[in-house]
Amino acid sequence: MKGLPWTVAALLAGGSPALAQDTHYWSIQYGPVAQLVGGQVIGGVDDLSATFYNPGALALRNESSYLLSTESFQWETLSTNGPPGLRVLDASTSTFGVAPSLLAGAMPDWLGEDTHLAWSVLTRQKLDVRLGERVTNPLPGPDVQSASESYFDQEESETWAGLTVSHSVSDSVGIGLTWYGVYRGQRLRNELTAQAVGPGGRSRTASGVTDFQYSHYRTLAKLGLAWKNRVWRVGLSGTTPSLGAFGSGKAAYTVSLSGLDANQDGVVDPPTLSTGTAEDLKSDYKSSWAVGAGASRLIGSTRVYASAEWYAPVARFTVIELPEGSAAAGRLTQELGSVLNGGLGVEQVVSHDVSVYGAFHTDFSASVGSARANVDVSDWNIYHVSGGVSFRIHDNRFTLGTAWATGGKSRALDSAIPPESVPGSGLGSAVDIHYSKVTFLLGFVFGR
């Protein structure tokens, strides 16, 4: 009687960490060189990834490339480990597939030779996780037989498509702007069933389904200022808050409970069924403004890169506007805190055609509040190490490399059931969450 509510809460909380990188700003890097130096190129980069990192640097680039493409593969692993005796909290999942990428191209100099135009399409967020679990006899106590099943399906993506205008004020100074249109879509379905049969044939059951999805369109701009000489490259970037255009969503839930004693008074509660569906709902999504600064310096045959970027907080907002009186009202919301990330990268020039790279950068989560308060829930910090080699064949440049990211956190479960209401269940105990990602990088820059 005490075990079943605890198991329901535990399985729901164990599923939430599968949302691995949805509140991080520096998880994805773009462009052949930028990927190898961990994105530390706000101070300037010669290829078309400048459209994202610093639009002002696009007018100062030395390369005559007209197309940039990156193809990468990544292996992500997420695991949770509960305290001893709570095996239902021990779970892990791994995925392997194509990593998010950038595709960019130069446009003709229709506005004069001092003004450069480019287009770009990049994946800013991407997550696709399916996790199923079945546990037999997970419940402590006098139950003769018990079983629990859970299914977690989460997909999220955010794509930016932009046009860049970059003007060289002089041979050493460039200013630029990239205007992006943004699409964001997310869907989640979480199912859980727990059943137990006790002495005398008494049964207890609990089942729940949470389901929502939305799509949203917005726009934002990224500005850049770049300066360089033979030794130094310095840059500033700024990202505007996004301006929402339109969006829609829908949500549903079902919760069924039978044979439980929720208030622990020794009397079995009457069976309950709660359900609701809402469609044609309004959706919204907001992103913060940000300021970045970076520099690189050539020391002999070695170039050192450094960058930092600060993101402003975003006050809590409603992602999907559920009807008044809905049991899930107030839960489909999001709040983001301020974040400062930074990193260092090194390029060792072996020859005119070959360079070797290495880098480290931070990737702090912007999540604020519990998993139950946000549609996005990753709240652990991640640290990235990357490296590789770049080489030229005629006018084309190729890059090969790897990147490794790791992070984790120990925190108590988020649950609607207060730990004190189920004494001895361990509901308030900390769970260890560990995340890792290995990315294999392959980049192309095609010249004229």
Rosetta blueprint (number, residue, H / E / L):
1 M L
2 K L
3 G H
4 L H
5 P H
6 W H
7 T H
8 V H
9 A H
10 A H
11 L H
12 L H
13 A H
14 G H
15 G H
16 S H
17 P H
18 A H
19 L L
20 A L
21 Q L
22 D L
23 T L
24 H L
25 Y L
26 W L
27 S L
28 I L
29 Q L
30 Y L
31 G L
32 P H
33 V H
34 A H
35 Q H
36 L H
37 V L
38 G L
39 G L
40 Q L
41 V L
42 I L
43 G L
44 G L
45 V L
46 D L
47 D L
48 L L
49 S L
50 A H
51 T H
52 F H
53 Y H
54 N L
55 P H
56 G H
57 A H
58 L H
59 A H
60 L H
61 R L
62 N L
63 E L
64 S L
65 S L
66 Y L
67 L E
68 L E
69 S E
70 T E
71 E E
72 S E
73 F E
74 Q E
75 W E
76 E E
77 T E
78 L E
79 S E
80 T E
81 N E
82 G L
83 P L
84 P L
85 G L
86 L L
87 R H
88 V H
89 L H
90 D L
91 A E
92 S E
93 T E
94 S E
95 T E
96 F E
97 G E
98 V E
99 A L
100 P L
101 S L
102 L E
103 L E
104 A E
105 G E
106 A E
107 M E
108 P L
109 D L
110 W L
111 L L
112 G L
113 E L
114 D L
115 T E
116 H E
117 L E
118 A E
119 W E
120 S E
121 V E
122 L E
123 T E
124 R E
125 Q E
126 K E
127 L E
128 D E
129 V E
130 R E
131 L E
132 G E
133 E E
134 R E
135 V E
136 T E
137 N L
138 P L
139 L L
140 P L
141 G L
142 P L
143 D L
144 V L
145 Q E
146 S E
147 A E
148 S E
149 E E
150 S E
151 Y E
152 F E
153 D E
154 Q E
155 E E
156 E E
157 S E
158 E E
159 T E
160 W E
161 A E
162 G E
163 L E
164 T E
165 V E
166 S E
167 H E
168 S E
169 V L
170 S L
171 D L
172 S L
173 V E
174 G E
175 I E
176 G E
177 L E
178 T E
179 W E
180 Y E
181 G E
182 V E
183 Y E
184 R E
185 G E
186 Q E
187 R E
188 L E
189 R E
190 N E
191 E E
192 L E
193 T E
194 A E
195 Q E
196 A E
197 V E
198 G L
199 P H
200 G H
201 G H
202 R L
203 S E
204 R E
205 T E
206 A E
207 S E
208 G E
209 V E
210 T E
211 D E
212 F E
213 Q E
214 Y E
215 S E
216 H E
217 Y E
218 R E
219 T E
220 L E
221 A E
222 K E
223 L E
224 G E
225 L E
226 A E
227 W E
228 K E
229 N L
230 R L
231 V L
232 W E
233 R E
234 V E
235 G E
236 L E
237 S E
238 G E
239 T E
240 T L
241 P L
242 S L
243 L E
244 G E
245 A E
246 F E
247 G E
248 S E
249 G E
250 K E
251 A E
252 A E
253 Y E
254 T E
255 V E
256 S E
257 L E
258 S E
259 G L
260 L L
261 D L
262 A L
263 N L
264 Q L
265 D L
266 G L
267 V L
268 V L
269 D L
270 P L
271 P L
272 T E
273 L E
274 S E
275 T E
276 G E
277 T E
278 A E
279 E E
280 D E
281 L E
282 K E
283 S E
284 D L
285 Y L
286 K L
287 S L
288 S L
289 W L
290 A E
291 V E
292 G E
293 A E
294 G E
295 A E
296 S E
297 R E
298 L E
299 I E
300 G L
301 S L
302 T E
303 R E
304 V E
305 Y E
306 A E
307 S E
308 A E
309 E E
310 W E
311 Y E
312 A L
313 P L
314 V E
315 A E
316 R E
317 F E
318 T E
319 V L
320 I E
321 E L
322 L L
323 P L
324 E L
325 G L
326 S L
327 A L
328 A L
329 A L
330 G L
331 R L
332 L L
333 T E
334 Q E
335 E E
336 L E
337 G L
338 S L
339 V E
340 L E
341 N E
342 G E
343 G E
344 L E
345 G E
346 V E
347 E E
348 Q E
349 V E
350 V L
351 S L
352 H L
353 D L
354 V E
355 S E
356 V E
357 Y E
358 G E
359 A E
360 F E
361 H E
362 T E
363 D E
364 F L
365 S L
366 A L
367 S E
368 V L
369 G L
370 S L
371 A H
372 R H
373 A H
374 N L
375 V L
376 D L
377 V L
378 S L
379 D L
380 W L
381 N L
382 I E
383 Y E
384 H E
385 V E
386 S E
387 G E
388 G E
389 V E
390 S E
391 F E
392 R E
393 I E
394 H L
395 D L
396 N E
397 R E
398 F E
399 T E
400 L E
401 G E
402 T E
403 A E
404 W E
405 A E
406 T E
407 G E
408 G E
409 K E
410 S E
411 R E
412 A E
413 L L
414 D L
415 S L
416 A L
417 I L
418 P L
419 P H
420 E H
421 S H
422 V L
423 P L
424 G L
425 S L
426 G L
427 L L
428 G L
429 S L
430 A E
431 V E
432 D E
433 I E
434 H E
435 Y E
436 S E
437 K E
438 V E
439 T E
440 F E
441 L E
442 L E
443 G E
444 F E
445 V E
446 F E
447 G L
448 R L
